[in-house]
């Protein structure tokens, strides 16, 4: 029995989003712990604080990144649906 292949495989997108979310969450936690173990105004404190601020800013863009990924999937489905309706190979109108 042959299994049908789906038009668009969403597992890559879902796994990518989950892995990205885990990396950002763990990274932010580590940076905040490093920042809190150092004395204020030291180089290591400022570096960890700037990096934690950067990851927090990236987290603000995360929803937009997910929306763009879903939009790419929808557009690929639309292009695949209309791409199959071509009359013949090499036919131009």
C-alpha positions in Angstrom: 0.0 0.0 0.0 1.4 3.4 -1.0 1.0 6.3 1.3 0.1 9.7 -0.2 2.5 12.4 0.3 1.0 15.6 1.8 1.2 18.8 -0.3 3.1 20.7 2.4 4.9 19.1 5.3 4.3 21.2 8.4 6.5 19.2 10.7 9.7 21.0 9.7 8.0 24.4 10.5 6.6 23.1 13.8 9.9 21.6 14.9 11.8 24.7 13.9 9.5 26.9 15.9 9.7 24.7 19.0 13.5 24.4 18.9 13.8 28.2 18.4 11.5 28.8 21.3 13.5 26.4 23.6 16.8 28.0 22.6 15.6 31.5 23.2 14.0 30.6 26.6 17.1 28.7 27.8 19.4 31.3 26.5 17.5 34.1 28.3 17.5 32.1 31.5 21.2 31.5 31.4 22.0 35.1 30.5 19.9 36.4 33.4 21.6 34.0 35.8 25.0 35.1 34.6 24.0 38.8 34.9 22.7 38.3 38.5 25.8 36.5 39.7 28.1 39.4 38.7 28.6 42.8 40.3 26.7 45.7 38.8 28.6 47.9 36.3 31.3 45.3 35.7 32.1 44.2 32.1 30.6 40.7 32.5 27.4 42.2 34.0 27.0 44.7 31.2 27.7 42.1 28.5 25.2 39.6 30.0 22.6 42.4 30.5 23.0 43.6 26.8 22.7 40.0 25.6 19.6 39.4 27.7 18.0 42.6 26.4 18.8 41.5 22.8 17.1 38.1 23.3 14.1 39.8 24.9 13.9 42.0 21.8 14.1 38.9 19.6 11.2 37.4 21.7 9.1 40.4 20.8 9.5 39.5 17.1 8.8 35.8 17.6 5.1 36.2 16.8 5.9 37.9 13.5 8.4 35.2 12.6 5.7 32.5 13.2 3.1 34.5 11.1 5.6 34.8 8.2 6.3 31.0 8.4 2.5 30.2 8.3 2.1 32.7 5.4 4.9 31.0 3.5 3.1 27.7 3.9 -0.2 29.1 2.7 1.4 30.8 -0.3 3.2 27.6 -1.2 -0.2 25.8 -1.2 -1.7 28.4 -3.4 1.1 28.3 -5.9 1.0 24.5 -5.9 -2.8 24.5 -6.6 -2.6 27.0 -9.5 0.7 25.6 -10.9 -1.0 22.3 -11.8 -3.6 23.9 -14.0 -1.3 24.9 -16.8 -2.5 23.5 -20.1 0.6 22.1 -21.6 4.3 22.3 -21.1 5.7 25.5 -22.7 2.3 26.9 -23.6 2.2 30.7 -23.4 -0.8 32.9 -23.8 
